[in-house]
Amino acid sequence: MGEPFEIHQRQGLGLATVMARADFDGDAVDIIPPAGPMCAVTDALTVIGTGPGVWLAVSEAPGEDWPETLERRFDGRCSVSDQSGGYIVFRVFGPGARALLQRGVAIDLHPEVFVAGSAATTVIAHIGVILWRRAEASVFDVAVFRSYAASFRDWIGAQSL
């Protein structure tokens, strides 16, 4: 077995898909989303590039009307769809976190390539995931559709054998 890692399911997050409208150019909004597969972090919000003009927004402290507030922050130039009930986010961390995730993804997670703030929409064990590396060393967040969370946990367990 390799170096140790820990995995925790994150609780209390707000998640939303944000899609740019035709008139969106990134100006005059107080959130500047990343232009590619990266993360932009402001106050208690992380915006992750998942495709051209599409982002996953993750709120650390969502209020009851947080999707509407997010839409206002984008000055109405983006469509916002609450996904809080659709995803589970796992935090994988520790000295063995990168090696563990590297067993499942077909992308290079070496710290010189997948630097802090990098993101990828990919698969782990045939499970669609959104993966991003946090600023802290060896800390990754993985968003999985709720219906695949148990399968993802099973894959993690199988890697520990």
N, C-alpha and C positions, 0 to 999 in steps of 0.2 A: 504494500500500500504506500502511496506517496505522502506528500506533506499534508498536514491537517487543513481542513476548511470548515466553515460553518455556513449554514443556510437558515434564513429566517423569512417567514412570510411577513411582509410589511402590512401594517394595519392603518386604517383611517385615511388613506390616500384618496384624492379625487383624480380621475383620469378622464381625458377627453381627446377625441380626434379633432384636429383643426385642419380645415382645408381652405386654401387661399381662393378667393374669388378672382375673376378676370382682372379687376382693377387694383389688385393688391400688388404693391411694389415695396413694401417694408418701411416706407416713410410715414411719418405722422402717427406712428403707433408707439406705445411705451414698452413693447416687447419686440425685440428684433430676433426673429427665429433664425436658426442656422440654415445656410443655403444647401447643406448636404447632410451626410450621416454623422452629425455631431450633436452635442447638447448645448443649449444656452440656458444659463442658470441666473435667475433674478429672484430676489427676496425668497419666498417659499415656493417658487415655481420652477420646474425644469421643463424645457421644450426640446423635444428630441426629433430630429429630422428622420422621417421614415420613407420619404419619397419626394419627388418634385412637387413643391407646394403643399405638402402634407406633413403634419407633425403630430406627435403624441405629447400632450401636455399633462404633467404630473404635479398636482398640488399637494404640498405637505400638510396644509391646514385648510381644507376646503370648507367654505361656508355652505349654507343650504342652497343658495342661488349662485354658486361659483361658476357654472358654465355660462350663465348670462353675464356675470361680471367679466369673465374671460373674453366673451364676444365683444363687450364694450371696450376692453383693453386693446383689442384688435381693430377698434374703430369701425366695427361692422363690416370689415373687408374680408372676413373669413367666416366660414360656417363652422360652428362648434357643436359637437355631438357628445353628450356625456357618455362615457364608457366605464364609469366607476364600478358598475356591477358586472361588466364583461371580462375584466382582466383580474388576475392575481399577480402581484409583483413580489418576487423573491429577491432577497439580498444574499449574495454569495460572497464570502470574504475569508481572508486568512491566507497564509503562505501557499496553500494548495489550490486556491480558487481558480486561478488562471489555468493551471494544468487540468483541473477537473472539467472546466468548460471547454477547453481545447479538445477534449476527447469527443465532444459532441458537435462542434461547429466546423464548417469547412472554410473558415477564415483564420488568418494569422492573428492571434491575440498577444503576440509578443509586445511587451511594454514600449518598445521603440516604434512599433507599427500601430498598434491599437492603443494610442496614447490616452491620457485622461481626457474625458469629454467625447471620446469616439463612441459611435453607435452603429448598430447593424440590425437590419431586419433579415432574419435568417431562420434556419431550422436547427433544432437539437433533437436527435432521435426521432425524426419525422414530425416534430411538434413545432409549429410556427412560434417564433419568439421575437421580441424586440429586446435587444441586449445593449446595455450601455455601461461604459466604465466611468466610475465616479472619480473625483479628484483625489481621494485617498488611495494610497497604494493598495493593490490587490483587493479592491472592492468593486463588485459588479452588481447591477440590478438587471433582473430578467423579468419582462412582462410576458405572461402566458395567458391565453384565453382560459377563462375560469373552467370550462369543461375539460381542459387538458391538464389542469394543475396536478391531479392525482397521478397521471401518467408521467409528468415531469418529475414529481417526487420519487416515483418508482425508478426512473432512470438514474436519478441521483443516488438512490439506495443501491442500485446495481453496481455503480461505480465504486462504491465503498467496500465491496466484497473482496 
